[in-house]
């Protein structure tokens, strides 16, 4: 399975972060974000292209709010749009074949056992659990559902009606911790001051009006639709959302917990180990074996770690001391990362 390489993202490690405050009151979902429940809650930064600065700034604004309480993790997203359309009505369809909004959550930050959620303007959803990223062999568990999930869509305009005065569509989502804690450290919801890794994506297709309907624009050379745009909160440096190590940091705040965030040094160590994982996998793709040679993997780049690299014919583990010196952070050939 390691015969194919793992592209190394072309991006400086600087994931976005968001201070997620405790909700006040009860959310009555209708898809609108202009109501008291969300008042005073910060918006995220506006979305950028998935490749970051390598691509132009999106032409339509997307932004998100988040809150939490003892029962739910709440999301609200607003998408400026003059062409509001959707076609898929069956749950767990491949929703990104329509324009959609997507949520990705890795509770413990090890890049395994994480969640993906997609929703279109018809309020049709696809929720699934990823055992591993696709680069590491997957698989996706499509039969997994977020029990007691609540969603709503509000359309400021008219759905599937070209020529209507459309301004935007917005969504609200309430995900119960009872489902999300399944893959979380300790099998519990987050405590104040802790963070989870989260990202969002807006899939946007080029469309035109034919016979009074929105239709995807076809490339005359291939007869297929042009590739969709992917606009995200925290840029990935690669056209692939399934690099959880690049998702943002959502910090859960409550009362006296910190209202700011500084990247912990251990997270920087994890990123350097992740870069060595990319290079070890790519070395295998080129040579049919892993290497324990630091110089081959690290080159002339500047590193803060002096890793121990152990290999066998088909396995590897790379280890570096944690910041406190009392433990080690490890990564292995399938991308699993942990502290011991």
Secondary structure as the mmCIF struct_conf table of DSSP 4:
data_model
#
loop_
_struct_conf.conf_type_id
_struct_conf.id
_struct_conf.beg_label_comp_id
_struct_conf.beg_label_asym_id
_struct_conf.beg_label_seq_id
_struct_conf.end_label_comp_id
_struct_conf.end_label_asym_id
_struct_conf.end_label_seq_id
BEND BEND1 UNK A 3 UNK A 4
HELX_LH_PP_P HELX_LH_PP_P1 UNK A 7 UNK A 9
BEND BEND2 UNK A 11 UNK A 11
BEND BEND3 UNK A 13 UNK A 13
STRN STRN1 UNK A 17 UNK A 22
HELX_LH_PP_P HELX_LH_PP_P2 UNK A 23 UNK A 23
BEND BEND4 UNK A 25 UNK A 25
BEND BEND5 UNK A 30 UNK A 31
BEND BEND6 UNK A 34 UNK A 35
HELX_RH_3T_P HELX_RH_3T_P1 UNK A 36 UNK A 38
TURN_TY1_P TURN_TY1_P1 UNK A 39 UNK A 40
HELX_LH_PP_P HELX_LH_PP_P3 UNK A 41 UNK A 47
STRN STRN2 UNK A 48 UNK A 49
TURN_TY1_P TURN_TY1_P2 UNK A 50 UNK A 51
HELX_RH_3T_P HELX_RH_3T_P2 UNK A 52 UNK A 54
BEND BEND7 UNK A 55 UNK A 55
HELX_LH_PP_P HELX_LH_PP_P4 UNK A 56 UNK A 58
BEND BEND8 UNK A 59 UNK A 60
STRN STRN3 UNK A 62 UNK A 68
BEND BEND9 UNK A 70 UNK A 71
STRN STRN4 UNK A 72 UNK A 80
BEND BEND10 UNK A 82 UNK A 83
BEND BEND11 UNK A 90 UNK A 90
TURN_TY1_P TURN_TY1_P3 UNK A 91 UNK A 92
BEND BEND12 UNK A 93 UNK A 93
HELX_RH_3T_P HELX_RH_3T_P3 UNK A 95 UNK A 97
BEND BEND13 UNK A 98 UNK A 99
STRN STRN5 UNK A 100 UNK A 106
BEND BEND14 UNK A 107 UNK A 113
STRN STRN6 UNK A 114 UNK A 119
TURN_TY1_P TURN_TY1_P4 UNK A 121 UNK A 122
STRN STRN7 UNK A 125 UNK A 130
BEND BEND15 UNK A 131 UNK A 132
HELX_RH_3T_P HELX_RH_3T_P4 UNK A 134 UNK A 136
TURN_TY1_P TURN_TY1_P5 UNK A 137 UNK A 137
STRN STRN8 UNK A 140 UNK A 141
TURN_TY1_P TURN_TY1_P6 UNK A 142 UNK A 143
TURN_TY1_P TURN_TY1_P7 UNK A 147 UNK A 148
STRN STRN9 UNK A 150 UNK A 156
BEND BEND16 UNK A 157 UNK A 157
TURN_TY1_P TURN_TY1_P8 UNK A 159 UNK A 160
TURN_TY1_P TURN_TY1_P9 UNK A 162 UNK A 163
BEND BEND17 UNK A 164 UNK A 164
STRN STRN10 UNK A 168 UNK A 176
HELX_RH_AL_P HELX_RH_AL_P1 UNK A 177 UNK A 180
HELX_RH_3T_P HELX_RH_3T_P5 UNK A 181 UNK A 183
BEND BEND18 UNK A 184 UNK A 184
HELX_RH_3T_P HELX_RH_3T_P6 UNK A 185 UNK A 187
BEND BEND19 UNK A 188 UNK A 188
HELX_LH_PP_P HELX_LH_PP_P5 UNK A 189 UNK A 191
TURN_TY1_P TURN_TY1_P10 UNK A 192 UNK A 193
STRN STRN11 UNK A 195 UNK A 204
STRN STRN12 UNK A 207 UNK A 210
TURN_TY1_P TURN_TY1_P11 UNK A 211 UNK A 212
STRN STRN13 UNK A 213 UNK A 216
HELX_LH_PP_P HELX_LH_PP_P6 UNK A 217 UNK A 217
STRN STRN14 UNK A 218 UNK A 218
HELX_LH_PP_P HELX_LH_PP_P7 UNK A 219 UNK A 219
TURN_TY1_P TURN_TY1_P12 UNK A 220 UNK A 222
BEND BEND20 UNK A 223 UNK A 224
STRN STRN15 UNK A 225 UNK A 225
HELX_LH_PP_P HELX_LH_PP_P8 UNK A 226 UNK A 228
STRN STRN16 UNK A 229 UNK A 232
BEND BEND21 UNK A 233 UNK A 234
BEND BEND22 UNK A 237 UNK A 239
BEND BEND23 UNK A 241 UNK A 241
HELX_RH_3T_P HELX_RH_3T_P7 UNK A 244 UNK A 246
BEND BEND24 UNK A 247 UNK A 247
STRN STRN17 UNK A 248 UNK A 252
TURN_TY1_P TURN_TY1_P13 UNK A 255 UNK A 256
BEND BEND25 UNK A 257 UNK A 257
BEND BEND26 UNK A 259 UNK A 260
HELX_RH_AL_P HELX_RH_AL_P2 UNK A 265 UNK A 287
BEND BEND27 UNK A 288 UNK A 289
HELX_RH_AL_P HELX_RH_AL_P3 UNK A 294 UNK A 298
TURN_TY1_P TURN_TY1_P14 UNK A 299 UNK A 300
BEND BEND28 UNK A 304 UNK A 304
STRN STRN18 UNK A 308 UNK A 311
BEND BEND29 UNK A 313 UNK A 314
STRN STRN19 UNK A 316 UNK A 321
TURN_TY1_P TURN_TY1_P15 UNK A 323 UNK A 324
BEND BEND30 UNK A 325 UNK A 326
STRN STRN20 UNK A 328 UNK A 332
TURN_TY1_P TURN_TY1_P16 UNK A 333 UNK A 334
STRN STRN21 UNK A 337 UNK A 339
#
